[in-house]
Amino acid sequence: MYSRKSNLVSLLLCIFFGYLGIHRFYVGKVGTGLLMLFTAGLGGVWVIVDIIIIILGKFRDKEGYPLKF
C-alpha cells in the first residue's frame, strides 16, 4: 500500500524549499516541518539527508506509507 502523496513532488519541494520544511508539511509531518522551518533545515544538513532519503524511495508520509512514484 502506498501514500497518495507523490515522491516526485516531495523531491522537488525538498530541493527548492527544503530549508523551510515544505516537503514535510506536504506529507503531513507538521511537527518536523515546523522544526525545519525554525532551524532552516539544521543549516541545510537535514535537507541533504531528506533529498537522499526521497531519492532512495525511503521517505514516508505521516501514516508511515511510502510515497508513490
Phi and psi in radians as a Rosetta constraint file:
Dihedral C 1 N 2 CA 2 C 2 CIRCULARHARMONIC -2.090 0.35
Dihedral N 2 CA 2 C 2 N 3 CIRCULARHARMONIC 2.764 0.35
Dihedral C 2 N 3 CA 3 C 3 CIRCULARHARMONIC -1.216 0.35
Dihedral N 3 CA 3 C 3 N 4 CIRCULARHARMONIC 2.807 0.35
Dihedral C 3 N 4 CA 4 C 4 CIRCULARHARMONIC -1.465 0.35
Dihedral N 4 CA 4 C 4 N 5 CIRCULARHARMONIC -0.098 0.35
Dihedral C 4 N 5 CA 5 C 5 CIRCULARHARMONIC -1.483 0.35
Dihedral N 5 CA 5 C 5 N 6 CIRCULARHARMONIC 2.595 0.35
Dihedral C 5 N 6 CA 6 C 6 CIRCULARHARMONIC -1.638 0.35
Dihedral N 6 CA 6 C 6 N 7 CIRCULARHARMONIC 2.390 0.35
Dihedral C 6 N 7 CA 7 C 7 CIRCULARHARMONIC -1.136 0.35
Dihedral N 7 CA 7 C 7 N 8 CIRCULARHARMONIC -0.716 0.35
Dihedral C 7 N 8 CA 8 C 8 CIRCULARHARMONIC -1.145 0.35
Dihedral N 8 CA 8 C 8 N 9 CIRCULARHARMONIC -0.778 0.35
Dihedral C 8 N 9 CA 9 C 9 CIRCULARHARMONIC -1.088 0.35
Dihedral N 9 CA 9 C 9 N 10 CIRCULARHARMONIC -0.755 0.35
Dihedral C 9 N 10 CA 10 C 10 CIRCULARHARMONIC -1.086 0.35
Dihedral N 10 CA 10 C 10 N 11 CIRCULARHARMONIC -0.719 0.35
Dihedral C 10 N 11 CA 11 C 11 CIRCULARHARMONIC -1.111 0.35
Dihedral N 11 CA 11 C 11 N 12 CIRCULARHARMONIC -0.801 0.35
Dihedral C 11 N 12 CA 12 C 12 CIRCULARHARMONIC -1.121 0.35
Dihedral N 12 CA 12 C 12 N 13 CIRCULARHARMONIC -0.720 0.35
Dihedral C 12 N 13 CA 13 C 13 CIRCULARHARMONIC -1.103 0.35
Dihedral N 13 CA 13 C 13 N 14 CIRCULARHARMONIC -0.680 0.35
Dihedral C 13 N 14 CA 14 C 14 CIRCULARHARMONIC -1.181 0.35
Dihedral N 14 CA 14 C 14 N 15 CIRCULARHARMONIC -0.712 0.35
Dihedral C 14 N 15 CA 15 C 15 CIRCULARHARMONIC -1.145 0.35
Dihedral N 15 CA 15 C 15 N 16 CIRCULARHARMONIC -0.802 0.35
Dihedral C 15 N 16 CA 16 C 16 CIRCULARHARMONIC -1.554 0.35
Dihedral N 16 CA 16 C 16 N 17 CIRCULARHARMONIC -0.548 0.35
Dihedral C 16 N 17 CA 17 C 17 CIRCULARHARMONIC -2.280 0.35
Dihedral N 17 CA 17 C 17 N 18 CIRCULARHARMONIC 0.395 0.35
Dihedral C 17 N 18 CA 18 C 18 CIRCULARHARMONIC -1.017 0.35
Dihedral N 18 CA 18 C 18 N 19 CIRCULARHARMONIC -0.668 0.35
Dihedral C 18 N 19 CA 19 C 19 CIRCULARHARMONIC -1.138 0.35
Dihedral N 19 CA 19 C 19 N 20 CIRCULARHARMONIC -0.293 0.35
Dihedral C 19 N 20 CA 20 C 20 CIRCULARHARMONIC -1.661 0.35
Dihedral N 20 CA 20 C 20 N 21 CIRCULARHARMONIC -0.147 0.35
Dihedral C 20 N 21 CA 21 C 21 CIRCULARHARMONIC 1.330 0.35
Dihedral N 21 CA 21 C 21 N 22 CIRCULARHARMONIC 0.295 0.35
Dihedral C 21 N 22 CA 22 C 22 CIRCULARHARMONIC -1.044 0.35
Dihedral N 22 CA 22 C 22 N 23 CIRCULARHARMONIC -0.656 0.35
Dihedral C 22 N 23 CA 23 C 23 CIRCULARHARMONIC -1.117 0.35
Dihedral N 23 CA 23 C 23 N 24 CIRCULARHARMONIC -0.544 0.35
Dihedral C 23 N 24 CA 24 C 24 CIRCULARHARMONIC -1.302 0.35
Dihedral N 24 CA 24 C 24 N 25 CIRCULARHARMONIC -0.654 0.35
Dihedral C 24 N 25 CA 25 C 25 CIRCULARHARMONIC -1.085 0.35
Dihedral N 25 CA 25 C 25 N 26 CIRCULARHARMONIC -0.679 0.35
Dihedral C 25 N 26 CA 26 C 26 CIRCULARHARMONIC -1.021 0.35
Dihedral N 26 CA 26 C 26 N 27 CIRCULARHARMONIC -0.696 0.35
Dihedral C 26 N 27 CA 27 C 27 CIRCULARHARMONIC -1.608 0.35
Dihedral N 27 CA 27 C 27 N 28 CIRCULARHARMONIC 0.082 0.35
Dihedral C 27 N 28 CA 28 C 28 CIRCULARHARMONIC 1.650 0.35
Dihedral N 28 CA 28 C 28 N 29 CIRCULARHARMONIC 0.095 0.35
Dihedral C 28 N 29 CA 29 C 29 CIRCULARHARMONIC -1.586 0.35
Dihedral N 29 CA 29 C 29 N 30 CIRCULARHARMONIC 1.347 0.35
Dihedral C 29 N 30 CA 30 C 30 CIRCULARHARMONIC -1.193 0.35
Dihedral N 30 CA 30 C 30 N 31 CIRCULARHARMONIC -0.716 0.35
Dihedral C 30 N 31 CA 31 C 31 CIRCULARHARMONIC -1.051 0.35
Dihedral N 31 CA 31 C 31 N 32 CIRCULARHARMONIC -0.880 0.35
Dihedral C 31 N 32 CA 32 C 32 CIRCULARHARMONIC -1.281 0.35
Dihedral N 32 CA 32 C 32 N 33 CIRCULARHARMONIC -0.454 0.35
Dihedral C 32 N 33 CA 33 C 33 CIRCULARHARMONIC -1.126 0.35
Dihedral N 33 CA 33 C 33 N 34 CIRCULARHARMONIC -0.760 0.35
Dihedral C 33 N 34 CA 34 C 34 CIRCULARHARMONIC -1.139 0.35
Dihedral N 34 CA 34 C 34 N 35 CIRCULARHARMONIC -0.702 0.35
Dihedral C 34 N 35 CA 35 C 35 CIRCULARHARMONIC -1.070 0.35
Dihedral N 35 CA 35 C 35 N 36 CIRCULARHARMONIC -0.748 0.35
Dihedral C 35 N 36 CA 36 C 36 CIRCULARHARMONIC -1.159 0.35
Dihedral N 36 CA 36 C 36 N 37 CIRCULARHARMONIC -0.665 0.35
Dihedral C 36 N 37 CA 37 C 37 CIRCULARHARMONIC -1.076 0.35
Dihedral N 37 CA 37 C 37 N 38 CIRCULARHARMONIC -0.779 0.35
Dihedral C 37 N 38 CA 38 C 38 CIRCULARHARMONIC -1.382 0.35
Dihedral N 38 CA 38 C 38 N 39 CIRCULARHARMONIC -0.336 0.35
Dihedral C 38 N 39 CA 39 C 39 CIRCULARHARMONIC -1.933 0.35
Dihedral N 39 CA 39 C 39 N 40 CIRCULARHARMONIC 0.116 0.35
Dihedral C 39 N 40 CA 40 C 40 CIRCULARHARMONIC 0.950 0.35
Dihedral N 40 CA 40 C 40 N 41 CIRCULARHARMONIC 0.782 0.35
Dihedral C 40 N 41 CA 41 C 41 CIRCULARHARMONIC 1.140 0.35
Dihedral N 41 CA 41 C 41 N 42 CIRCULARHARMONIC 0.595 0.35
Dihedral C 41 N 42 CA 42 C 42 CIRCULARHARMONIC 0.898 0.35
Dihedral N 42 CA 42 C 42 N 43 CIRCULARHARMONIC 0.820 0.35
Dihedral C 42 N 43 CA 43 C 43 CIRCULARHARMONIC 1.291 0.35
Dihedral N 43 CA 43 C 43 N 44 CIRCULARHARMONIC 0.318 0.35
Dihedral C 43 N 44 CA 44 C 44 CIRCULARHARMONIC 1.719 0.35
Dihedral N 44 CA 44 C 44 N 45 CIRCULARHARMONIC -0.269 0.35
Dihedral C 44 N 45 CA 45 C 45 CIRCULARHARMONIC -1.141 0.35
Dihedral N 45 CA 45 C 45 N 46 CIRCULARHARMONIC -0.795 0.35
Dihedral C 45 N 46 CA 46 C 46 CIRCULARHARMONIC -1.095 0.35
Dihedral N 46 CA 46 C 46 N 47 CIRCULARHARMONIC -0.619 0.35
Dihedral C 46 N 47 CA 47 C 47 CIRCULARHARMONIC -1.114 0.35
Dihedral N 47 CA 47 C 47 N 48 CIRCULARHARMONIC -0.798 0.35
Dihedral C 47 N 48 CA 48 C 48 CIRCULARHARMONIC -1.098 0.35
Dihedral N 48 CA 48 C 48 N 49 CIRCULARHARMONIC -0.738 0.35
Dihedral C 48 N 49 CA 49 C 49 CIRCULARHARMONIC -1.073 0.35
Dihedral N 49 CA 49 C 49 N 50 CIRCULARHARMONIC -0.789 0.35
Dihedral C 49 N 50 CA 50 C 50 CIRCULARHARMONIC -1.111 0.35
Dihedral N 50 CA 50 C 50 N 51 CIRCULARHARMONIC -0.677 0.35
Dihedral C 50 N 51 CA 51 C 51 CIRCULARHARMONIC -1.044 0.35
Dihedral N 51 CA 51 C 51 N 52 CIRCULARHARMONIC -0.778 0.35
Dihedral C 51 N 52 CA 52 C 52 CIRCULARHARMONIC -1.106 0.35
Dihedral N 52 CA 52 C 52 N 53 CIRCULARHARMONIC -0.771 0.35
Dihedral C 52 N 53 CA 53 C 53 CIRCULARHARMONIC -1.102 0.35
Dihedral N 53 CA 53 C 53 N 54 CIRCULARHARMONIC -0.708 0.35
Dihedral C 53 N 54 CA 54 C 54 CIRCULARHARMONIC -1.159 0.35
Dihedral N 54 CA 54 C 54 N 55 CIRCULARHARMONIC -0.770 0.35
Dihedral C 54 N 55 CA 55 C 55 CIRCULARHARMONIC -1.070 0.35
Dihedral N 55 CA 55 C 55 N 56 CIRCULARHARMONIC -0.675 0.35
Dihedral C 55 N 56 CA 56 C 56 CIRCULARHARMONIC -1.302 0.35
Dihedral N 56 CA 56 C 56 N 57 CIRCULARHARMONIC -0.168 0.35
Dihedral C 56 N 57 CA 57 C 57 CIRCULARHARMONIC 1.412 0.35
Dihedral N 57 CA 57 C 57 N 58 CIRCULARHARMONIC 0.339 0.35
Dihedral C 57 N 58 CA 58 C 58 CIRCULARHARMONIC -1.741 0.35
Dihedral N 58 CA 58 C 58 N 59 CIRCULARHARMONIC -0.047 0.35
Dihedral C 58 N 59 CA 59 C 59 CIRCULARHARMONIC -1.308 0.35
Dihedral N 59 CA 59 C 59 N 60 CIRCULARHARMONIC 2.378 0.35
Dihedral C 59 N 60 CA 60 C 60 CIRCULARHARMONIC -2.172 0.35
Dihedral N 60 CA 60 C 60 N 61 CIRCULARHARMONIC 2.767 0.35
Dihedral C 60 N 61 CA 61 C 61 CIRCULARHARMONIC -1.464 0.35
Dihedral N 61 CA 61 C 61 N 62 CIRCULARHARMONIC -3.027 0.35
Dihedral C 61 N 62 CA 62 C 62 CIRCULARHARMONIC -1.048 0.35
Dihedral N 62 CA 62 C 62 N 63 CIRCULARHARMONIC -0.619 0.35
Dihedral C 62 N 63 CA 63 C 63 CIRCULARHARMONIC -1.431 0.35
Dihedral N 63 CA 63 C 63 N 64 CIRCULARHARMONIC -0.091 0.35
Dihedral C 63 N 64 CA 64 C 64 CIRCULARHARMONIC 1.621 0.35
Dihedral N 64 CA 64 C 64 N 65 CIRCULARHARMONIC 0.111 0.35
Dihedral C 64 N 65 CA 65 C 65 CIRCULARHARMONIC -1.476 0.35
Dihedral N 65 CA 65 C 65 N 66 CIRCULARHARMONIC 2.456 0.35
Dihedral C 65 N 66 CA 66 C 66 CIRCULARHARMONIC -1.182 0.35
Dihedral N 66 CA 66 C 66 N 67 CIRCULARHARMONIC 2.612 0.35
Dihedral C 66 N 67 CA 67 C 67 CIRCULARHARMONIC -1.284 0.35
Dihedral N 67 CA 67 C 67 N 68 CIRCULARHARMONIC 2.587 0.35
Dihedral C 67 N 68 CA 68 C 68 CIRCULARHARMONIC -1.386 0.35
Dihedral N 68 CA 68 C 68 N 69 CIRCULARHARMONIC 2.673 0.35
